Amino acid sequence: MQIGFLGGAREVGRIGISIKSKKTQALLDYGVMFDHEPGFPMHVPPKEVDALILTHSHLDHSGALPVFYIGGKIPLYTNRLNLDLTQLLIKDFIHLSGYYLPFEYLELKTMMQSNKHLDFGVEEKVGDLRFQLVNAGHTPGSAQALIETKGKRLLYTSDFNITDSQLLAGASMDYGNLDAVVMESTYANEDHAERSELEKRFVESATEVVENGGIVLVPAFGVGRSQEMACILAAHHFEYPIFLDGMAREASRIIMNYKEFLRDPKLFMNAMHSVDWIEGWRDRRKALKAPSVIISTAGMLKGGPAAFYVSKIGKKANNGIFLVSYQIPGTPGRELLDKGICTIDGKVRKVKALYKHFDFSSHCGANQLKEALRKLGGKPRVFVVHGDEGNCELFANWAKSELGLDAVAPKTGDTFEV
């Protein structure tokens, strides 16, 4: 089995992994990198690809897939929930960044029509490759991929989380003996707060602001995080008004059709029925009139309705802005955390509202990454990807020195035989 690293090596974004046997080539994910203009993984001629395997909808894993449908059709293996959420995100991506992209809505449509639905634990065969998808615990429908050829077994973790959340069950990591593992390392250098403690702090802080007559804005990613925040508030019996705005509405409607992917479908439906869905500007202005929690995209305050809410909520000291997602340096969310400033009414101003960060990550923290690797059977070769600022090298060195595994942090363009 030959493994090629097309992107996502020693960086977070544009992940793409090539798996080749004697007769067959499959690509695991094919995402984009967000900079001033989108960056893509290394090019692979579509005629050389027999299958595309998509692990989840986030654009750093899915955003470049339509490239393979410019002139042809390649089977795309993923589950329907992933597919529908991916369509939602790529549609928005084309709408916002179409000028920079080599594909259009037509290619996205062809991609949707090329899907081969694959449920968790069902084995599929393409040429001399056999593969299946298993729960990754990262976003609704997210998967890890197990691949086998000529008796060699590889696990690609993609983005994963072994801790249960209110929304999802964590990944189990019990997959028998493996010869190789391609593992993410996003948080190889830090641990997350204990989940139940973090939830309690978040709900208490939100309650305090609302009871003092304020509004709490919770900027959150539309797929996964927004729904998780609504579930947390429902699980803790938060009794004040909650509004849901932005892409989170459409994503939530999609997830409602696939409740079998959720840890507690009843809690999810309760959460969705207890929030007020904001459908337009009249609703937005109404939401700002009384104490409440507003969950809205975008998670890093970069556009979306959240940017509008900040300009209203940020002016008053009795309000709160609670960031619940990772904030990339240079984004408005990061500026708020680091400097306490935001663009309000077209000018950069000091934010008067209380602002806090709650680390509700859907990735493993450092200790969980180590625990996950310890759980894997056999003595797999370890390829560490999807980490920046030295995280890939850091985690590979740990796997080598502590577990005695053959571990590397590959560079883009590297290929290995297993």
C-alpha positions as CSV (number, residue, x, y, z in Angstrom):
1,M,0.0,0.0,0.0
2,Q,1.4,3.4,-1.0
3,I,0.3,6.5,1.0
4,G,0.8,9.9,-0.5
5,F,0.3,13.2,1.3
6,L,-1.2,15.8,-1.0
7,G,-2.1,18.5,1.6
8,G,-2.7,18.9,5.3
9,A,0.9,17.9,6.1
10,R,2.4,20.2,8.9
11,E,-0.6,22.5,8.4
12,V,-4.3,22.7,9.2
13,G,-6.3,22.9,5.9
14,R,-6.5,21.4,2.4
15,I,-6.2,17.9,3.6
16,G,-5.8,15.2,0.9
17,I,-4.4,11.7,1.3
18,S,-3.8,9.3,-1.6
19,I,-4.0,5.5,-1.0
20,K,-2.7,3.3,-3.8
21,S,-2.6,-0.4,-4.3
22,K,-1.3,-2.3,-7.4
23,K,-4.5,-1.5,-9.3
24,T,-6.5,1.1,-7.5
25,Q,-6.1,4.7,-6.2
26,A,-8.5,6.2,-3.7
27,L,-8.4,9.8,-2.2
28,L,-9.3,10.4,1.4
29,D,-10.8,13.9,1.6
30,Y,-9.7,16.8,-0.7
31,G,-10.2,20.1,1.1
32,V,-9.2,23.8,0.8
33,M,-7.0,26.1,2.8
34,F,-8.4,29.6,3.6
35,D,-6.1,32.4,3.0
36,H,-6.7,35.5,1.0
37,E,-7.7,33.1,-1.7
38,P,-8.4,29.4,-1.3
39,G,-5.4,27.0,-1.5
40,F,-5.8,23.4,-2.9
41,P,-4.0,20.1,-2.3
42,M,-1.6,18.8,-4.9
43,H,-3.2,18.0,-8.2
44,V,-4.1,14.4,-9.1
45,P,-5.3,13.6,-12.6
46,P,-9.0,12.6,-12.2
47,K,-8.6,9.7,-14.6
48,E,-6.2,8.1,-12.2
49,V,-8.6,8.2,-9.3
50,D,-11.0,5.2,-8.8
51,A,-12.8,6.4,-5.6
52,L,-13.2,9.5,-3.4
53,I,-13.8,8.9,0.3
54,L,-15.2,11.9,2.3
55,T,-15.0,11.8,6.1
56,H,-16.9,14.9,6.9
57,S,-18.4,18.2,5.6
58,H,-16.0,20.8,6.9
59,L,-14.4,22.7,3.9
60,D,-10.8,21.9,4.9
61,H,-11.8,18.3,4.1
62,S,-14.4,18.7,1.4
63,G,-14.0,22.1,-0.3
64,A,-12.0,21.0,-3.4
65,L,-13.8,17.8,-4.2
66,P,-15.9,19.3,-7.1
67,V,-12.6,19.7,-9.0
68,F,-13.0,16.0,-9.9
69,Y,-16.3,16.5,-11.5
70,I,-15.3,19.2,-14.1
71,G,-15.0,16.6,-16.9
72,G,-16.2,13.3,-15.5
73,K,-17.7,11.3,-12.7
74,I,-15.9,9.4,-9.9
75,P,-17.8,7.6,-7.2
76,L,-17.9,9.5,-3.9
77,Y,-18.3,7.4,-0.8
78,T,-19.8,9.0,2.3
79,N,-23.0,8.9,4.2
80,R,-26.0,11.0,3.2
81,L,-25.8,13.3,6.2
82,N,-22.2,14.2,5.4
83,L,-23.2,14.7,1.7
84,D,-26.1,17.0,2.5
85,L,-24.1,19.1,4.9
86,T,-21.2,19.2,2.4
87,Q,-23.5,20.5,-0.3
88,L,-24.7,23.3,2.1
89,L,-21.1,24.3,2.9
90,I,-19.7,24.1,-0.7
91,K,-22.8,26.0,-2.1
92,D,-22.0,28.8,0.4
93,F,-18.3,28.6,-0.5
94,I,-19.0,29.0,-4.2
95,H,-21.3,31.9,-3.5
96,L,-18.6,33.7,-1.4
97,S,-15.4,32.7,-3.3
98,G,-16.6,31.6,-6.7
99,Y,-14.2,34.1,-8.4
100,Y,-11.2,32.1,-7.2
101,L,-12.6,28.6,-7.9
102,P,-12.2,26.4,-11.0
103,F,-15.6,24.8,-10.4
104,E,-19.2,26.0,-10.3
105,Y,-22.6,24.8,-9.0
106,L,-22.9,22.4,-11.9
107,E,-19.8,20.4,-10.7
108,L,-21.3,20.4,-7.2
109,K,-24.5,18.9,-8.7
110,T,-22.5,16.2,-10.5
111,M,-20.7,15.4,-7.3
112,M,-24.0,15.0,-5.4
113,Q,-25.2,12.6,-8.2
114,S,-22.0,10.5,-8.0
115,N,-22.5,9.7,-4.3
116,K,-22.5,6.1,-3.1
117,H,-24.1,6.2,0.3
118,L,-22.0,4.3,2.9
119,D,-23.3,3.6,6.4
120,F,-20.9,3.1,9.3
121,G,-19.5,-0.4,9.5
122,V,-20.5,-1.4,6.0
123,E,-17.6,-2.7,3.9
124,E,-17.2,-1.5,0.3
125,K,-14.8,-2.7,-2.4
126,V,-13.2,-0.8,-5.2
127,G,-10.7,-2.7,-7.3
128,D,-8.4,-4.4,-4.8
129,L,-9.1,-1.9,-2.0
130,R,-11.7,-2.7,0.7
131,F,-12.8,0.1,3.1
132,Q,-15.4,1.1,5.6
133,L,-16.3,4.2,7.6
134,V,-16.6,4.3,11.4
135,N,-17.8,7.0,13.7
136,A,-15.4,9.9,14.4
137,G,-17.4,11.8,17.0
138,H,-16.4,15.2,15.4
139,T,-19.5,16.5,13.6
140,P,-22.8,14.8,12.8
141,G,-22.1,12.0,10.3
142,S,-18.3,12.4,10.6
143,A,-16.2,9.3,9.9
144,Q,-12.8,7.7,10.2
145,A,-11.8,5.4,7.3
146,L,-10.5,1.9,7.6
147,I,-8.8,0.7,4.5
148,E,-7.4,-2.8,3.6
149,T,-5.5,-4.2,0.6
150,K,-3.3,-7.3,0.4
151,G,-3.6,-8.0,4.1
152,K,-2.4,-4.5,5.1
153,R,-4.8,-2.3,7.2
154,L,-4.7,1.4,7.6
155,L,-6.8,3.8,9.7
156,Y,-7.3,7.4,8.7
157,T,-8.7,9.2,11.8
158,S,-9.6,12.4,9.9
159,D,-10.8,14.9,12.6
160,F,-11.9,12.9,15.6
161,N,-13.0,13.1,19.2
162,I,-13.1,10.2,21.7
163,T,-15.1,12.1,24.3
164,D,-18.9,12.0,24.3
165,S,-20.6,15.4,23.8
166,Q,-24.3,16.3,24.3
167,L,-24.7,15.9,20.5
168,L,-22.4,13.0,19.6
169,A,-21.0,9.7,20.9
170,G,-17.1,9.7,20.9
171,A,-15.0,7.5,18.6
172,S,-14.3,4.0,20.0
173,M,-10.8,3.4,18.5
174,D,-11.2,-0.4,18.8
175,Y,-10.4,-1.6,15.2
176,G,-8.2,-4.6,15.6
177,N,-4.6,-4.7,14.5
178,L,-3.4,-2.0,12.1
179,D,-0.3,-1.6,10.0
180,A,-0.5,2.1,9.6
181,V,-2.5,5.1,11.0
182,V,-2.8,8.6,9.6
183,M,-3.7,10.7,12.6
184,E,-4.6,14.4,13.1
185,S,-2.7,16.5,15.7
186,T,-4.7,19.8,15.8
187,Y,-4.4,20.0,19.6
188,A,-1.2,18.0,20.2
189,N,0.1,20.8,22.4
190,E,-2.9,21.5,24.6
191,D,-5.7,19.8,26.6
192,H,-9.3,20.8,26.7
193,A,-11.2,21.6,29.9
194,E,-13.2,18.8,31.4
195,R,-16.5,18.7,29.4
196,S,-19.1,18.7,32.2
197,E,-17.3,21.5,34.1
198,L,-17.1,23.6,30.9
199,E,-20.8,23.2,30.2
200,K,-21.7,24.2,33.8
201,R,-19.5,27.3,33.5
202,F,-21.0,28.3,30.2
203,V,-24.6,27.9,31.3
204,E,-23.9,29.7,34.6
205,S,-22.2,32.6,32.7
206,A,-25.1,32.9,30.2
207,T,-27.7,32.8,33.0
208,E,-26.0,35.6,34.9
209,V,-25.9,37.9,31.8
210,V,-29.5,37.2,30.9
211,E,-30.7,37.6,34.5
212,N,-29.0,41.0,34.6
213,G,-31.1,42.1,31.6
214,G,-28.4,41.4,28.9
215,I,-28.2,39.4,25.7
216,V,-25.5,36.7,25.1
217,L,-24.2,36.3,21.6
218,V,-22.8,32.8,20.9
219,P,-21.0,32.9,17.6
220,A,-20.7,29.3,16.5
221,F,-19.9,27.2,13.4
222,G,-23.1,26.4,11.5
223,V,-22.4,22.6,11.3
224,G,-22.0,20.9,14.7
225,R,-21.1,23.6,17.1
226,S,-24.3,25.6,16.9
227,Q,-26.4,22.4,17.5
228,E,-24.1,21.3,20.3
229,M,-24.6,24.7,22.1
230,A,-28.4,24.4,21.7
231,C,-28.2,20.9,23.2
232,I,-26.1,22.0,26.1
233,L,-28.6,24.7,27.0
234,A,-31.5,22.2,26.7
235,A,-29.7,19.6,28.8
236,H,-29.1,22.1,31.6
237,H,-32.7,23.3,31.5
238,F,-31.8,26.9,30.5
239,E,-35.2,28.6,30.8
240,Y,-34.7,31.9,28.9
241,P,-35.3,32.6,25.2
242,I,-32.8,31.1,22.8
243,F,-32.5,32.2,19.1
244,L,-30.8,30.4,16.2
245,D,-29.6,32.3,13.2
246,G,-27.4,31.9,10.1
247,M,-26.4,28.7,8.3
248,A,-27.0,26.9,11.6
249,R,-30.8,26.9,10.8
250,E,-30.4,25.0,7.5
251,A,-27.8,22.6,8.9
252,S,-30.1,21.8,11.8
253,R,-33.0,21.1,9.4
254,I,-30.7,18.6,7.6
255,I,-29.5,16.9,10.8
256,M,-33.2,16.5,11.8
257,N,-33.5,14.1,8.9
258,Y,-30.7,11.9,10.1
259,K,-31.2,11.5,13.9
260,E,-29.6,8.1,13.9
261,F,-26.2,9.7,13.9
262,L,-26.8,11.5,17.2
263,R,-26.1,10.4,20.7
264,D,-29.4,11.5,22.1
265,P,-32.0,12.3,19.3
266,K,-34.6,13.2,21.9
267,L,-32.4,15.9,23.5
268,F,-31.6,17.2,20.0
269,M,-35.3,17.5,19.0
270,N,-36.1,19.1,22.4
271,A,-33.3,21.6,21.8
272,M,-34.5,22.4,18.3
273,H,-38.1,22.8,19.4
274,S,-37.1,25.1,22.3
275,V,-35.2,27.6,20.1
276,D,-36.7,30.5,18.1
277,W,-35.6,30.3,14.4
278,I,-34.6,33.7,13.0
279,E,-35.8,33.9,9.4
280,G,-35.0,37.5,8.5
281,W,-34.2,41.1,9.5
282,R,-37.5,41.6,11.4
283,D,-36.8,38.6,13.6
284,R,-33.2,39.8,14.2
285,R,-34.4,43.2,15.4
286,K,-37.0,41.5,17.6
287,A,-34.4,39.2,19.1
288,L,-32.3,42.3,20.3
289,K,-35.3,43.7,22.3
290,A,-35.2,41.3,25.3
291,P,-32.7,39.3,27.4
292,S,-31.8,36.1,25.6
293,V,-29.1,33.9,24.1
294,I,-28.5,34.2,20.3
295,I,-26.6,31.4,18.6
296,S,-25.4,32.6,15.2
297,T,-22.8,32.0,12.5
298,A,-20.0,32.8,11.9
299,G,-18.0,31.2,14.6
300,M,-15.0,33.5,14.2
301,L,-17.2,36.6,13.7
302,K,-16.1,36.7,10.0
303,G,-19.3,37.7,8.3
304,G,-22.7,36.0,8.8
305,P,-25.4,37.5,11.1
306,A,-23.0,37.3,14.1
307,A,-21.1,40.4,12.6
308,F,-24.4,42.4,12.7
309,Y,-25.2,41.2,16.3
310,V,-21.7,42.2,17.6
311,S,-22.2,45.8,16.4
312,K,-25.4,46.0,18.6
313,I,-24.5,43.7,21.5
314,G,-20.9,44.9,21.8
315,K,-21.9,48.4,22.8
316,K,-23.4,47.6,26.2
317,A,-21.6,46.4,29.3
318,N,-24.5,44.2,30.5
319,N,-24.3,42.0,27.3
320,G,-22.0,39.1,26.6
321,I,-20.1,37.6,23.6
322,F,-19.2,34.0,24.3
323,L,-16.8,32.5,21.7
324,V,-17.1,28.7,21.7
325,S,-14.9,27.8,18.7
326,Y,-11.2,28.0,17.9
327,Q,-10.3,31.5,16.7
328,I,-7.7,31.6,13.9
329,P,-5.1,34.4,14.3
330,G,-6.2,37.4,12.2
331,T,-9.9,36.8,12.5
332,P,-12.3,39.3,14.2
333,G,-13.0,36.7,16.9
334,R,-9.2,36.4,17.7
335,E,-8.9,40.2,17.7
336,L,-11.7,40.4,20.2
337,L,-10.1,37.8,22.5
338,D,-6.6,39.3,22.3
339,K,-7.3,43.1,22.2
340,G,-11.0,43.5,23.2
341,I,-11.8,45.3,19.9
342,C,-14.3,44.8,17.1
343,T,-15.6,46.6,14.1
344,I,-18.8,48.4,15.3
345,D,-20.7,50.6,13.0
346,G,-17.8,50.6,10.5
347,K,-15.2,51.7,13.1
348,V,-12.8,49.6,15.2
349,R,-13.9,50.1,18.8
350,K,-13.4,48.8,22.3
351,V,-16.1,46.2,23.1
352,K,-18.0,47.1,26.3
353,A,-19.8,43.7,26.5
354,L,-18.3,40.9,28.6
355,Y,-16.3,38.6,26.2
356,K,-15.2,35.1,27.1
357,H,-13.8,32.0,25.4
358,F,-15.2,28.5,26.1
359,D,-13.1,25.7,24.5
360,F,-15.9,23.4,23.2
361,S,-13.6,21.6,20.8
362,S,-14.8,18.7,18.7
363,H,-11.2,17.5,18.3
364,C,-9.2,15.4,20.8
365,G,-7.0,17.3,23.2
366,A,-3.3,16.3,23.7
367,N,-4.1,13.6,26.3
368,Q,-7.0,12.2,24.3
369,L,-4.8,11.9,21.2
370,K,-2.3,9.9,23.3
371,E,-5.0,7.7,24.7
372,A,-6.4,7.1,21.2
373,L,-3.0,6.0,19.9
374,R,-2.4,3.7,22.8
375,K,-5.7,2.0,22.2
376,L,-4.9,1.0,18.6
377,G,-4.0,-2.6,18.0
378,G,-0.8,-3.9,16.5
379,K,2.4,-1.7,16.1
380,P,1.2,0.6,13.4
381,R,3.4,3.1,11.5
382,V,2.2,6.5,12.5
383,F,1.8,9.4,10.0
384,V,0.9,12.6,11.8
385,V,-1.0,15.3,9.9
386,H,-3.4,18.2,10.3
387,G,-1.5,20.3,12.8
388,D,0.5,23.5,12.7
389,E,3.2,25.3,14.6
390,G,5.1,22.1,15.1
391,N,2.2,20.0,16.4
392,C,2.7,17.2,13.8
393,E,6.4,16.9,14.7
394,L,5.6,17.2,18.5
395,F,3.1,14.3,18.4
396,A,5.2,12.1,16.1
397,N,8.2,12.5,18.5
398,W,6.0,11.5,21.4
399,A,4.7,8.4,19.6
400,K,8.3,7.5,18.9
401,S,9.8,8.1,22.3
402,E,6.9,7.0,24.5
403,L,5.3,4.2,22.6
404,G,8.3,3.0,20.5
405,L,6.3,3.4,17.3
406,D,7.7,4.3,13.9
407,A,6.2,7.8,13.6
408,V,6.8,10.6,11.2
409,A,5.3,14.1,10.4
410,P,5.3,13.9,6.6
411,K,5.7,16.9,4.3
412,T,3.4,17.7,1.4
413,G,4.4,15.5,-1.6
414,D,5.9,12.7,0.5
415,T,4.9,9.1,-0.3
416,F,5.5,6.0,1.9
417,E,5.1,2.3,1.3
418,V,3.4,0.1,4.0
